[in-house]
Protein backbone atom coordinates (compact mmCIF):
# COMPACT_ATOMS: atom_id res chain seq x y z
CA UNK A 1 0.00 0.00 0.00
CA UNK A 2 1.29 3.45 -0.90
CA UNK A 3 2.28 5.60 2.06
CA UNK A 4 -0.28 8.32 2.75
CA UNK A 5 -1.11 11.24 4.95
CA UNK A 6 -4.70 11.07 6.17
CA UNK A 7 -6.16 14.40 7.25
CA UNK A 8 -8.32 14.24 10.39
CA UNK A 9 -8.85 17.98 10.99
CA UNK A 10 -7.81 21.04 9.02
CA UNK A 11 -8.58 24.67 9.72
CA UNK A 12 -8.99 27.40 7.10
CA UNK A 13 -5.98 28.28 5.00
CA UNK A 14 -4.34 24.84 4.96
CA UNK A 15 -3.10 24.12 1.43
CA UNK A 16 -0.48 22.22 -0.51
CA UNK A 17 2.27 24.57 -1.73
CA UNK A 18 5.55 24.42 -3.64
CA UNK A 19 7.65 27.00 -5.49
CA UNK A 20 4.67 27.94 -7.68
CA UNK A 21 4.24 28.43 -11.44
CA UNK A 22 6.70 30.68 -13.22
CA UNK A 23 6.15 32.00 -16.73
CA UNK A 24 2.38 32.55 -16.87
CA UNK A 25 2.09 36.31 -16.22
CA UNK A 26 1.16 36.93 -19.86
CA UNK A 27 -1.75 34.54 -19.41
CA UNK A 28 -2.94 36.38 -16.28
CA UNK A 29 -1.64 33.83 -13.73
CA UNK A 30 0.72 34.95 -10.99
CA UNK A 31 3.39 32.62 -9.66
CA UNK A 32 1.64 31.62 -6.44
CA UNK A 33 3.44 28.97 -4.39
CA UNK A 34 4.51 29.15 -0.76
CA UNK A 35 4.03 32.49 0.98
CA UNK A 36 7.42 31.95 2.69
CA UNK A 37 9.63 30.35 0.05
CA UNK A 38 12.57 30.39 2.44
CA UNK A 39 10.72 27.88 4.63
CA UNK A 40 10.67 25.43 1.70
CA UNK A 41 14.47 25.65 1.44
CA UNK A 42 14.79 25.12 5.19
CA UNK A 43 12.57 22.04 5.14
CA UNK A 44 14.45 20.64 2.17
CA UNK A 45 17.77 21.09 3.98
CA UNK A 46 16.45 19.34 7.09
CA UNK A 47 15.35 16.33 5.03
CA UNK A 48 18.16 16.40 2.48
CA UNK A 49 15.91 16.74 -0.56
CA UNK A 50 14.91 19.16 -3.30
CA UNK A 51 13.25 22.43 -2.27
CA UNK A 52 10.78 22.12 -5.13
CA UNK A 53 8.87 19.29 -3.46
CA UNK A 54 5.43 20.22 -2.16
CA UNK A 55 4.75 20.88 1.52
CA UNK A 56 1.61 21.60 3.53
CA UNK A 57 1.22 25.31 4.32
CA UNK A 58 -0.76 26.23 7.45
CA UNK A 59 -1.84 29.88 7.45
CA UNK A 60 -2.32 30.68 11.15
CA UNK A 61 -4.63 27.70 11.55
CA UNK A 62 -4.47 24.08 12.75
CA UNK A 63 -3.96 20.61 11.33
CA UNK A 64 -4.28 17.02 12.57
CA UNK A 65 -3.23 14.05 10.46
CA UNK A 66 -2.00 10.48 10.52
CA UNK A 67 0.78 8.79 8.55
CA UNK A 68 0.04 5.28 7.30
CA UNK A 69 3.72 4.26 7.02
CA UNK A 70 7.00 5.29 8.68
CA UNK A 71 7.82 8.82 7.55
CA UNK A 72 10.32 11.59 8.04
CA UNK A 73 8.95 15.07 8.57
CA UNK A 74 10.32 18.58 9.04
CA UNK A 75 8.60 21.59 10.60
CA UNK A 76 9.54 25.11 9.46
CA UNK A 77 8.12 28.61 9.22
CA UNK A 78 6.02 30.19 11.98
CA UNK A 79 6.39 28.00 15.10
CA UNK A 80 3.36 26.03 16.32
CA UNK A 81 2.69 23.51 19.07
CA UNK A 82 3.48 20.12 17.56
CA UNK A 83 2.64 16.76 19.12
CA UNK A 84 3.12 13.21 17.80
CA UNK A 85 0.75 10.88 19.67
CA UNK A 86 0.77 13.45 22.48
CA UNK A 87 4.57 13.82 22.69
CA UNK A 88 5.89 17.32 22.00
CA UNK A 89 8.07 17.87 18.93
CA UNK A 90 10.55 20.69 18.38
CA UNK A 91 9.89 23.19 15.62
CA UNK A 92 12.55 24.09 13.01
CA UNK A 93 13.62 20.44 13.13
CA UNK A 94 13.23 17.03 11.48
CA UNK A 95 11.63 13.98 13.09
CA UNK A 96 10.79 10.33 12.42
CA UNK A 97 7.17 9.20 12.69
CA UNK A 98 6.16 5.57 13.03
CA UNK A 99 3.31 4.14 10.98
CA UNK A 100 -0.04 5.14 12.48
CA UNK A 101 1.33 8.17 14.33
CA UNK A 102 -1.10 11.05 14.77
CA UNK A 103 0.43 14.49 14.34
CA UNK A 104 -1.34 17.53 15.80
CA UNK A 105 -0.27 21.09 14.91
CA UNK A 106 -1.90 24.15 16.50
CA UNK A 107 -1.26 27.36 18.39
CA UNK A 108 0.38 29.55 15.74
CA UNK A 109 0.69 33.28 16.47
CA UNK A 110 -0.06 33.89 12.82
CA UNK A 111 2.13 33.74 9.77
CA UNK A 112 2.74 30.64 7.70
CA UNK A 113 3.86 27.25 9.03
CA UNK A 114 5.06 24.31 6.95
CA UNK A 115 4.97 20.55 7.25
CA UNK A 116 7.45 18.81 4.94
CA UNK A 117 7.55 15.06 4.34
CA UNK A 118 10.46 12.95 3.19
CA UNK A 119 9.93 12.28 -0.51
CA UNK A 120 7.42 15.08 -0.80
CA UNK A 121 3.71 14.79 -1.50
CA UNK A 122 2.85 13.03 -4.75
CA UNK A 123 0.07 15.36 -5.90
CA UNK A 124 -1.17 15.83 -9.45
CA UNK A 125 0.43 18.80 -11.18
CA UNK A 126 -1.36 21.62 -12.98
CA UNK A 127 0.72 23.86 -15.27
CA UNK A 128 3.93 22.40 -13.88
CA UNK A 129 3.20 22.73 -10.16
CA UNK A 130 1.10 21.04 -7.49
CA UNK A 131 0.48 24.13 -5.37
CA UNK A 132 -3.00 25.47 -4.76
CA UNK A 133 -3.64 28.93 -6.21
CA UNK A 134 -7.02 29.78 -4.74
CA UNK A 135 -7.23 33.17 -6.41
CA UNK A 136 -7.00 31.48 -9.81
CA UNK A 137 -9.27 28.57 -8.91
CA UNK A 138 -6.45 26.01 -8.99
CA UNK A 139 -6.62 23.43 -6.21
CA UNK A 140 -8.39 23.93 -2.89
CA UNK A 141 -7.89 24.00 0.86
CA UNK A 142 -7.22 20.65 2.51
CA UNK A 143 -10.05 19.20 4.56
CA UNK A 144 -10.86 16.32 6.91
CA UNK A 145 -10.91 13.03 5.05
CA UNK A 146 -8.34 14.01 2.43
CA UNK A 147 -5.62 11.48 1.63
CA UNK A 148 -2.28 12.63 0.26
CA UNK A 149 0.09 10.10 -1.29
CA UNK A 150 3.76 10.41 -0.37
CA UNK A 151 6.61 10.22 -2.84
CA UNK A 152 9.52 7.78 -2.42
CA UNK A 153 11.85 8.91 0.37
CA UNK A 154 15.51 8.13 -0.30
CA UNK A 155 16.80 9.94 2.78
CA UNK A 156 17.37 8.66 6.29
CA UNK A 157 18.60 11.52 8.49
CA UNK A 158 16.29 12.92 11.20
CA UNK A 159 16.73 14.65 14.53
CA UNK A 160 18.39 17.70 13.02
CA UNK A 161 17.74 21.38 13.68
CA UNK A 162 19.10 24.82 12.76
CA UNK A 163 18.76 28.46 13.70
CA UNK A 164 16.29 30.09 11.26
CA UNK A 165 16.70 33.55 9.83
CA UNK A 166 15.17 36.02 12.31
CA UNK A 167 11.92 36.97 10.58
CA UNK A 168 9.09 36.44 13.06
CA UNK A 169 8.86 39.82 14.81
CA UNK A 170 8.73 42.39 12.00
CA UNK A 171 11.59 44.79 11.29
CA UNK A 172 13.02 46.58 8.26
CA UNK A 173 11.84 45.82 4.72
CA UNK A 174 14.31 46.91 2.05
CA UNK A 175 12.91 48.09 -1.28
CA UNK A 176 13.92 49.49 -4.63
CA UNK A 177 12.36 52.19 -6.79
CA UNK A 178 9.59 51.34 -9.23
CA UNK A 179 8.88 53.24 -12.48
CA UNK A 180 6.30 55.20 -10.43
CA UNK A 181 8.40 56.10 -7.39
CA UNK A 182 9.28 59.42 -9.02
CA UNK A 183 5.56 60.32 -9.06
CA UNK A 184 5.76 60.66 -5.27
CA UNK A 185 7.35 63.84 -3.90
CA UNK A 186 10.76 63.31 -2.30
CA UNK A 187 9.30 64.54 0.98
CA UNK A 188 6.54 61.92 0.68
CA UNK A 189 9.08 59.13 0.06
CA UNK A 190 11.12 60.29 3.04
CA UNK A 191 8.03 60.35 5.25
CA UNK A 192 7.24 56.83 4.05
CA UNK A 193 10.63 55.54 5.21
CA UNK A 194 10.33 57.38 8.54
CA UNK A 195 6.88 55.94 9.31
CA UNK A 196 6.40 52.94 11.58
CA UNK A 197 3.72 50.73 10.06
CA UNK A 198 1.77 47.96 11.74
CA UNK A 199 0.75 44.74 10.07
CA UNK A 200 -3.01 44.83 9.70
CA UNK A 201 -5.04 41.78 10.70
CA UNK A 202 -6.55 41.86 7.21
CA UNK A 203 -4.20 40.06 4.88
CA UNK A 204 -4.03 36.91 2.80
CA UNK A 205 -1.92 35.24 0.16
CA UNK A 206 -2.81 37.99 -2.33
CA UNK A 207 -1.46 40.86 -0.28
CA UNK A 208 -0.96 42.51 3.09
CA UNK A 209 -2.32 45.87 4.18
CA UNK A 210 -0.21 48.03 6.51
CA UNK A 211 -1.56 50.76 8.76
CA UNK A 212 0.03 53.75 10.47
CA UNK A 213 -0.90 56.88 12.37
CA UNK A 214 -1.16 60.14 10.47
CA UNK A 215 -2.09 61.03 6.92
CA UNK A 216 -1.95 58.53 4.10
CA UNK A 217 0.40 58.73 1.14
CA UNK A 218 -0.30 60.04 -2.35
CA UNK A 219 1.39 60.85 -5.64
CA UNK A 220 1.61 64.31 -7.10
CA UNK A 221 -0.58 63.17 -10.00
CA UNK A 222 -3.32 61.37 -8.09
CA UNK A 223 -4.45 57.87 -9.02
CA UNK A 224 -4.47 58.35 -12.83
CA UNK A 225 -2.05 55.49 -13.49
CA UNK A 226 -2.30 53.13 -16.45
CA UNK A 227 -2.69 49.50 -15.46
CA UNK A 228 0.57 47.57 -15.94
CA UNK A 229 2.32 44.38 -14.85
CA UNK A 230 2.85 43.93 -11.12
CA UNK A 231 4.74 41.33 -9.08
CA UNK A 232 4.96 40.10 -5.47
CA UNK A 233 6.72 42.70 -3.33
CA UNK A 234 5.21 45.72 -5.11
CA UNK A 235 3.88 48.28 -2.62
CA UNK A 236 0.67 49.76 -3.97
CA UNK A 237 -0.72 52.93 -2.42
CA UNK A 238 -4.47 52.43 -2.41
CA UNK A 239 -7.19 55.06 -2.58
CA UNK A 240 -7.14 55.70 1.17
CA UNK A 241 -3.37 56.30 1.11
CA UNK A 242 -2.47 53.04 2.88
CA UNK A 243 0.28 50.77 1.53
CA UNK A 244 -0.70 47.31 0.34
CA UNK A 245 2.18 44.88 -0.29
CA UNK A 246 1.47 42.32 -2.99
CA UNK A 247 2.20 38.67 -2.19
CA UNK A 248 2.32 35.26 -3.89
CA UNK A 249 -1.23 35.17 -5.29
CA UNK A 250 -1.46 38.81 -6.35
CA UNK A 251 -3.11 39.80 -9.60
CA UNK A 252 -0.83 40.24 -12.62
CA UNK A 253 -1.76 43.84 -13.51
CA UNK A 254 -2.79 46.83 -11.45
CA UNK A 255 -3.39 50.56 -11.65
CA UNK A 256 -2.56 51.78 -8.16
CA UNK A 257 0.74 53.72 -7.94
CA UNK A 258 3.64 51.72 -6.49
CA UNK A 259 5.99 53.59 -4.20
CA UNK A 260 8.54 50.75 -4.12
CA UNK A 261 9.12 47.01 -4.42
CA UNK A 262 10.20 44.93 -1.42
CA UNK A 263 13.18 42.65 -2.07
CA UNK A 264 12.20 38.97 -2.41
CA UNK A 265 14.64 38.07 0.36
CA UNK A 266 12.76 40.40 2.76
CA UNK A 267 9.22 39.23 1.96
CA UNK A 268 9.45 36.35 4.52
CA UNK A 269 9.88 39.01 7.23
CA UNK A 270 6.59 40.58 6.16
CA UNK A 271 4.52 37.40 5.80
CA UNK A 272 5.83 35.91 9.06
CA UNK A 273 5.38 39.02 11.20
CA UNK A 274 2.46 38.65 13.62
CA UNK A 275 -0.54 40.94 13.37
CA UNK A 276 0.34 44.34 14.85
CA UNK A 277 4.09 43.89 14.41
CA UNK A 278 6.11 47.02 13.62
CA UNK A 279 7.52 47.31 10.09
CA UNK A 280 9.58 50.04 8.46
CA UNK A 281 10.85 50.54 4.90
CA UNK A 282 14.27 51.46 3.53
CA UNK A 283 15.14 52.41 -0.04
CA UNK A 284 18.32 50.84 -1.44
CA UNK A 285 19.93 50.93 -4.87
CA UNK A 286 19.28 48.29 -7.52
CA UNK A 287 22.96 47.32 -7.36
CA UNK A 288 22.78 46.73 -3.61
CA UNK A 289 19.54 44.80 -4.03
CA UNK A 290 21.12 42.44 -6.58
CA UNK A 291 24.08 41.86 -4.24
CA UNK A 292 21.74 41.10 -1.33
CA UNK A 293 19.69 38.65 -3.39
CA UNK A 294 22.84 36.84 -4.51
CA UNK A 295 24.07 36.68 -0.93
CA UNK A 296 20.75 35.28 0.24
CA UNK A 297 20.78 32.67 -2.54
CA UNK A 298 24.20 31.50 -1.30
CA UNK A 299 22.94 31.41 2.29
CA UNK A 300 19.91 29.30 1.28
CA UNK A 301 22.17 26.87 -0.55
CA UNK A 302 24.31 26.49 2.59
CA UNK A 303 21.54 25.89 5.14
CA UNK A 304 22.37 22.20 5.13
CA UNK A 305 25.87 23.01 6.36
CA UNK A 306 24.45 24.74 9.44
CA UNK A 307 22.39 21.78 10.68
CA UNK A 308 23.15 20.35 14.09
CA UNK A 309 21.80 17.40 16.09
CA UNK A 310 18.50 18.10 17.82
CA UNK A 311 19.79 16.16 20.82
CA UNK A 312 23.51 16.69 21.38
CA UNK A 313 25.85 13.73 21.64
CA UNK A 314 27.41 13.73 25.17
CA UNK A 315 30.78 12.99 23.55
CA UNK A 316 30.59 16.42 21.88
CA UNK A 317 29.87 18.32 25.12
CA UNK A 318 33.15 19.68 26.45
CA UNK A 319 31.27 21.17 29.45
CA UNK A 320 29.15 18.08 30.14
CA UNK A 321 28.73 18.81 33.87
CA UNK A 322 27.08 22.15 33.06
CA UNK A 323 24.03 20.33 31.63
CA UNK A 324 21.13 19.25 33.79
CA UNK A 325 21.28 15.61 32.78
CA UNK A 326 19.25 14.86 35.93
CA UNK A 327 16.65 17.54 36.55
CA UNK A 328 18.02 20.20 38.86
CA UNK A 329 21.47 18.61 39.21
CA UNK A 330 24.62 20.19 37.70
CA UNK A 331 28.27 20.33 38.71
CA UNK A 332 27.41 22.90 41.41
CA UNK A 333 29.23 25.98 40.14
CA UNK A 334 26.27 27.58 38.34
CA UNK A 335 26.48 30.86 40.22
CA UNK A 336 30.21 31.18 39.59
CA UNK A 337 29.54 30.82 35.84
CA UNK A 338 26.60 33.25 35.92
CA UNK A 339 23.91 30.62 35.32
CA UNK A 340 20.49 31.12 36.96
VOGU-3710 file (C-alpha; in Angstrom, 3 decimals, decimal comma):
1> xxxxxxxxxx> 0,000/0,000/0,000  1,294/3,448/-0,903  2,282/5,602/2,061  -0,277/8,321/2,749  -1,110/11,243/4,945  -4,699/11,072/6,170  -6,156/14,404/7,245  -8,324/14,237/10,389  -8,847/17,981/10,989  -7,810/21,035/9,017
11> xxxxxxxxxx> -8,579/24,667/9,725  -8,991/27,397/7,095  -5,977/28,281/5,003  -4,340/24,839/4,960  -3,100/24,120/1,427  -0,481/22,215/-0,514  2,266/24,568/-1,731  5,549/24,416/-3,640  7,647/27,002/-5,489  4,674/27,935/-7,684
21> xxxxxxxxxx> 4,243/28,428/-11,439  6,698/30,684/-13,218  6,152/31,995/-16,728  2,384/32,554/-16,868  2,089/36,305/-16,217  1,164/36,932/-19,858  -1,749/34,543/-19,412  -2,939/36,375/-16,280  -1,641/33,829/-13,735  0,723/34,950/-10,987
31> xxxxxxxxxx> 3,394/32,620/-9,658  1,640/31,619/-6,440  3,437/28,972/-4,390  4,507/29,148/-0,756  4,031/32,485/0,982  7,421/31,952/2,691  9,631/30,345/0,049  12,573/30,388/2,438  10,721/27,882/4,630  10,674/25,434/1,699
41> xxxxxxxxxx> 14,465/25,654/1,436  14,787/25,122/5,188  12,567/22,044/5,137  14,454/20,636/2,165  17,767/21,091/3,983  16,448/19,335/7,094  15,353/16,335/5,033  18,164/16,402/2,481  15,911/16,740/-0,558  14,906/19,157/-3,298
51> xxxxxxxxxx> 13,254/22,434/-2,267  10,779/22,124/-5,135  8,870/19,291/-3,461  5,427/20,215/-2,157  4,749/20,877/1,522  1,614/21,598/3,534  1,220/25,314/4,324  -0,761/26,230/7,448  -1,841/29,876/7,451  -2,322/30,679/11,152
61> xxxxxxxxxx> -4,635/27,701/11,547  -4,466/24,077/12,753  -3,961/20,605/11,327  -4,285/17,017/12,574  -3,228/14,052/10,458  -2,000/10,481/10,515  0,782/8,789/8,547  0,044/5,278/7,301  3,719/4,262/7,017  7,001/5,291/8,678
71> xxxxxxxxxx> 7,818/8,822/7,548  10,320/11,594/8,036  8,946/15,073/8,572  10,323/18,579/9,035  8,599/21,589/10,602  9,544/25,109/9,461  8,124/28,610/9,216  6,021/30,191/11,979  6,388/27,995/15,103  3,357/26,032/16,323
81> xxxxxxxxxx> 2,690/23,513/19,069  3,480/20,118/17,557  2,640/16,757/19,123  3,118/13,210/17,804  0,754/10,878/19,667  0,772/13,446/22,481  4,570/13,818/22,693  5,885/17,320/22,002  8,065/17,871/18,926  10,547/20,687/18,376
91> xxxxxxxxxx> 9,886/23,193/15,617  12,550/24,090/13,013  13,623/20,437/13,134  13,232/17,030/11,476  11,631/13,976/13,095  10,786/10,331/12,422  7,166/9,204/12,690  6,159/5,572/13,028  3,306/4,141/10,979  -0,037/5,141/12,482
101> xxxxxxxxxx> 1,335/8,169/14,330  -1,102/11,053/14,772  0,431/14,494/14,343  -1,336/17,532/15,796  -0,266/21,094/14,906  -1,904/24,149/16,497  -1,260/27,359/18,395  0,376/29,548/15,743  0,694/33,279/16,469  -0,058/33,892/12,823
111> xxxxxxxxxx> 2,130/33,738/9,770  2,742/30,636/7,700  3,860/27,250/9,034  5,059/24,314/6,947  4,971/20,548/7,254  7,454/18,808/4,941  7,547/15,061/4,344  10,465/12,949/3,188  9,933/12,276/-0,512  7,418/15,081/-0,800
121> xxxxxxxxxx> 3,708/14,795/-1,504  2,854/13,035/-4,754  0,071/15,358/-5,898  -1,173/15,832/-9,448  0,426/18,803/-11,177  -1,361/21,618/-12,983  0,720/23,856/-15,269  3,927/22,401/-13,880  3,201/22,728/-10,156  1,097/21,040/-7,488
131> xxxxxxxxxx> 0,481/24,129/-5,370  -3,001/25,467/-4,761  -3,645/28,933/-6,215  -7,017/29,781/-4,736  -7,235/33,167/-6,410  -7,002/31,480/-9,808  -9,266/28,574/-8,908  -6,454/26,006/-8,994  -6,615/23,428/-6,208  -8,388/23,928/-2,887
141> xxxxxxxxxx> -7,893/24,001/0,860  -7,220/20,655/2,513  -10,055/19,203/4,561  -10,860/16,318/6,911  -10,912/13,029/5,047  -8,339/14,014/2,430  -5,623/11,482/1,630  -2,275/12,631/0,258  0,085/10,096/-1,290  3,763/10,415/-0,365
151> xxxxxxxxxx> 6,613/10,219/-2,840  9,519/7,778/-2,418  11,851/8,909/0,365  15,511/8,131/-0,303  16,796/9,936/2,781  17,372/8,663/6,295  18,600/11,525/8,485  16,286/12,916/11,197  16,727/14,649/14,526  18,395/17,703/13,019
161> xxxxxxxxxx> 17,736/21,377/13,680  19,101/24,817/12,765  18,760/28,465/13,696  16,287/30,087/11,261  16,696/33,553/9,830  15,166/36,017/12,311  11,918/36,970/10,583  9,089/36,438/13,057  8,856/39,825/14,809  8,727/42,387/12,003
171> xxxxxxxxxx> 11,594/44,791/11,286  13,021/46,579/8,255  11,843/45,819/4,725  14,307/46,908/2,050  12,908/48,092/-1,277  13,925/49,486/-4,629  12,360/52,186/-6,790  9,586/51,340/-9,225  8,876/53,238/-12,476  6,297/55,195/-10,429
181> xxxxxxxxxx> 8,398/56,098/-7,389  9,276/59,425/-9,023  5,561/60,320/-9,061  5,757/60,664/-5,267  7,345/63,844/-3,905  10,757/63,313/-2,302  9,305/64,539/0,984  6,542/61,918/0,684  9,081/59,128/0,058  11,120/60,293/3,044
191> xxxxxxxxxx> 8,027/60,350/5,253  7,243/56,830/4,050  10,632/55,538/5,212  10,328/57,382/8,537  6,883/55,942/9,310  6,397/52,941/11,583  3,725/50,725/10,056  1,773/47,961/11,745  0,749/44,743/10,072  -3,008/44,829/9,695
201> xxxxxxxxxx> -5,038/41,782/10,696  -6,555/41,860/7,211  -4,199/40,056/4,882  -4,027/36,908/2,803  -1,921/35,239/0,157  -2,810/37,985/-2,328  -1,459/40,857/-0,278  -0,957/42,512/3,087  -2,325/45,868/4,183  -0,206/48,034/6,514
211> xxxxxxxxxx> -1,564/50,757/8,760  0,034/53,754/10,473  -0,899/56,880/12,374  -1,159/60,141/10,471  -2,089/61,026/6,920  -1,950/58,530/4,096  0,402/58,731/1,141  -0,300/60,039/-2,351  1,394/60,846/-5,642  1,607/64,314/-7,098
221> xxxxxxxxxx> -0,578/63,174/-10,003  -3,321/61,371/-8,089  -4,455/57,870/-9,023  -4,474/58,349/-12,826  -2,050/55,492/-13,488  -2,304/53,133/-16,448  -2,690/49,499/-15,462  0,573/47,568/-15,938  2,318/44,378/-14,851  2,850/43,932/-11,117
231> xxxxxxxxxx> 4,737/41,329/-9,076  4,963/40,103/-5,466  6,721/42,705/-3,333  5,215/45,718/-5,113  3,878/48,280/-2,622  0,667/49,761/-3,973  -0,720/52,927/-2,424  -4,469/52,434/-2,413  -7,189/55,063/-2,584  -7,135/55,702/1,174
241> xxxxxxxxxx> -3,374/56,297/1,111  -2,473/53,040/2,884  0,275/50,768/1,527  -0,701/47,306/0,337  2,179/44,883/-0,288  1,465/42,325/-2,992  2,204/38,674/-2,191  2,319/35,261/-3,889  -1,232/35,167/-5,287  -1,460/38,810/-6,347
251> xxxxxxxxxx> -3,107/39,797/-9,598  -0,832/40,241/-12,618  -1,763/43,838/-13,506  -2,794/46,834/-11,447  -3,395/50,564/-11,653  -2,563/51,785/-8,157  0,738/53,717/-7,944  3,636/51,719/-6,486  5,994/53,588/-4,196  8,537/50,754/-4,116
261> xxxxxxxxxx> 9,124/47,013/-4,419  10,199/44,929/-1,419  13,178/42,652/-2,067  12,198/38,971/-2,412  14,640/38,067/0,359  12,759/40,399/2,762  9,215/39,229/1,959  9,447/36,355/4,516  9,880/39,013/7,228  6,591/40,578/6,164
271> xxxxxxxxxx> 4,525/37,404/5,797  5,830/35,910/9,061  5,381/39,020/11,196  2,462/38,645/13,624  -0,535/40,940/13,369  0,335/44,338/14,849  4,095/43,889/14,408  6,109/47,024/13,615  7,523/47,309/10,089  9,584/50,043/8,459
281> xxxxxxxxxx> 10,850/50,536/4,899  14,266/51,465/3,532  15,143/52,408/-0,044  18,317/50,839/-1,438  19,927/50,930/-4,866  19,285/48,293/-7,518  22,963/47,317/-7,359  22,782/46,727/-3,606  19,539/44,799/-4,033  21,122/42,443/-6,579
291> xxxxxxxxxx> 24,082/41,863/-4,241  21,741/41,105/-1,329  19,689/38,654/-3,393  22,838/36,839/-4,512  24,071/36,677/-0,933  20,745/35,282/0,242  20,783/32,668/-2,539  24,198/31,504/-1,300  22,936/31,414/2,290  19,911/29,301/1,283
301> xxxxxxxxxx> 22,172/26,875/-0,545  24,314/26,487/2,588  21,535/25,892/5,136  22,367/22,197/5,128  25,869/23,011/6,359  24,451/24,738/9,439  22,386/21,777/10,676  23,152/20,345/14,088  21,796/17,400/16,094  18,502/18,100/17,818
311> xxxxxxxxxx> 19,792/16,157/20,825  23,506/16,687/21,376  25,853/13,730/21,645  27,415/13,733/25,168  30,781/12,987/23,549  30,591/16,422/21,877  29,866/18,318/25,119  33,149/19,682/26,454  31,265/21,173/29,453  29,152/18,079/30,137
321> xxxxxxxxxx> 28,727/18,814/33,867  27,079/22,147/33,056  24,028/20,332/31,628  21,127/19,251/33,788  21,283/15,607/32,782  19,252/14,863/35,927  16,652/17,541/36,554  18,015/20,199/38,864  21,473/18,611/39,213  24,616/20,193/37,703
331> xxxxxxxxxx> 28,267/20,328/38,711  27,407/22,896/41,406  29,228/25,980/40,137  26,274/27,577/38,335  26,475/30,863/40,221  30,207/31,185/39,588  29,542/30,823/35,845  26,598/33,253/35,917  23,906/30,621/35,315  20,491/31,117/36,956
//
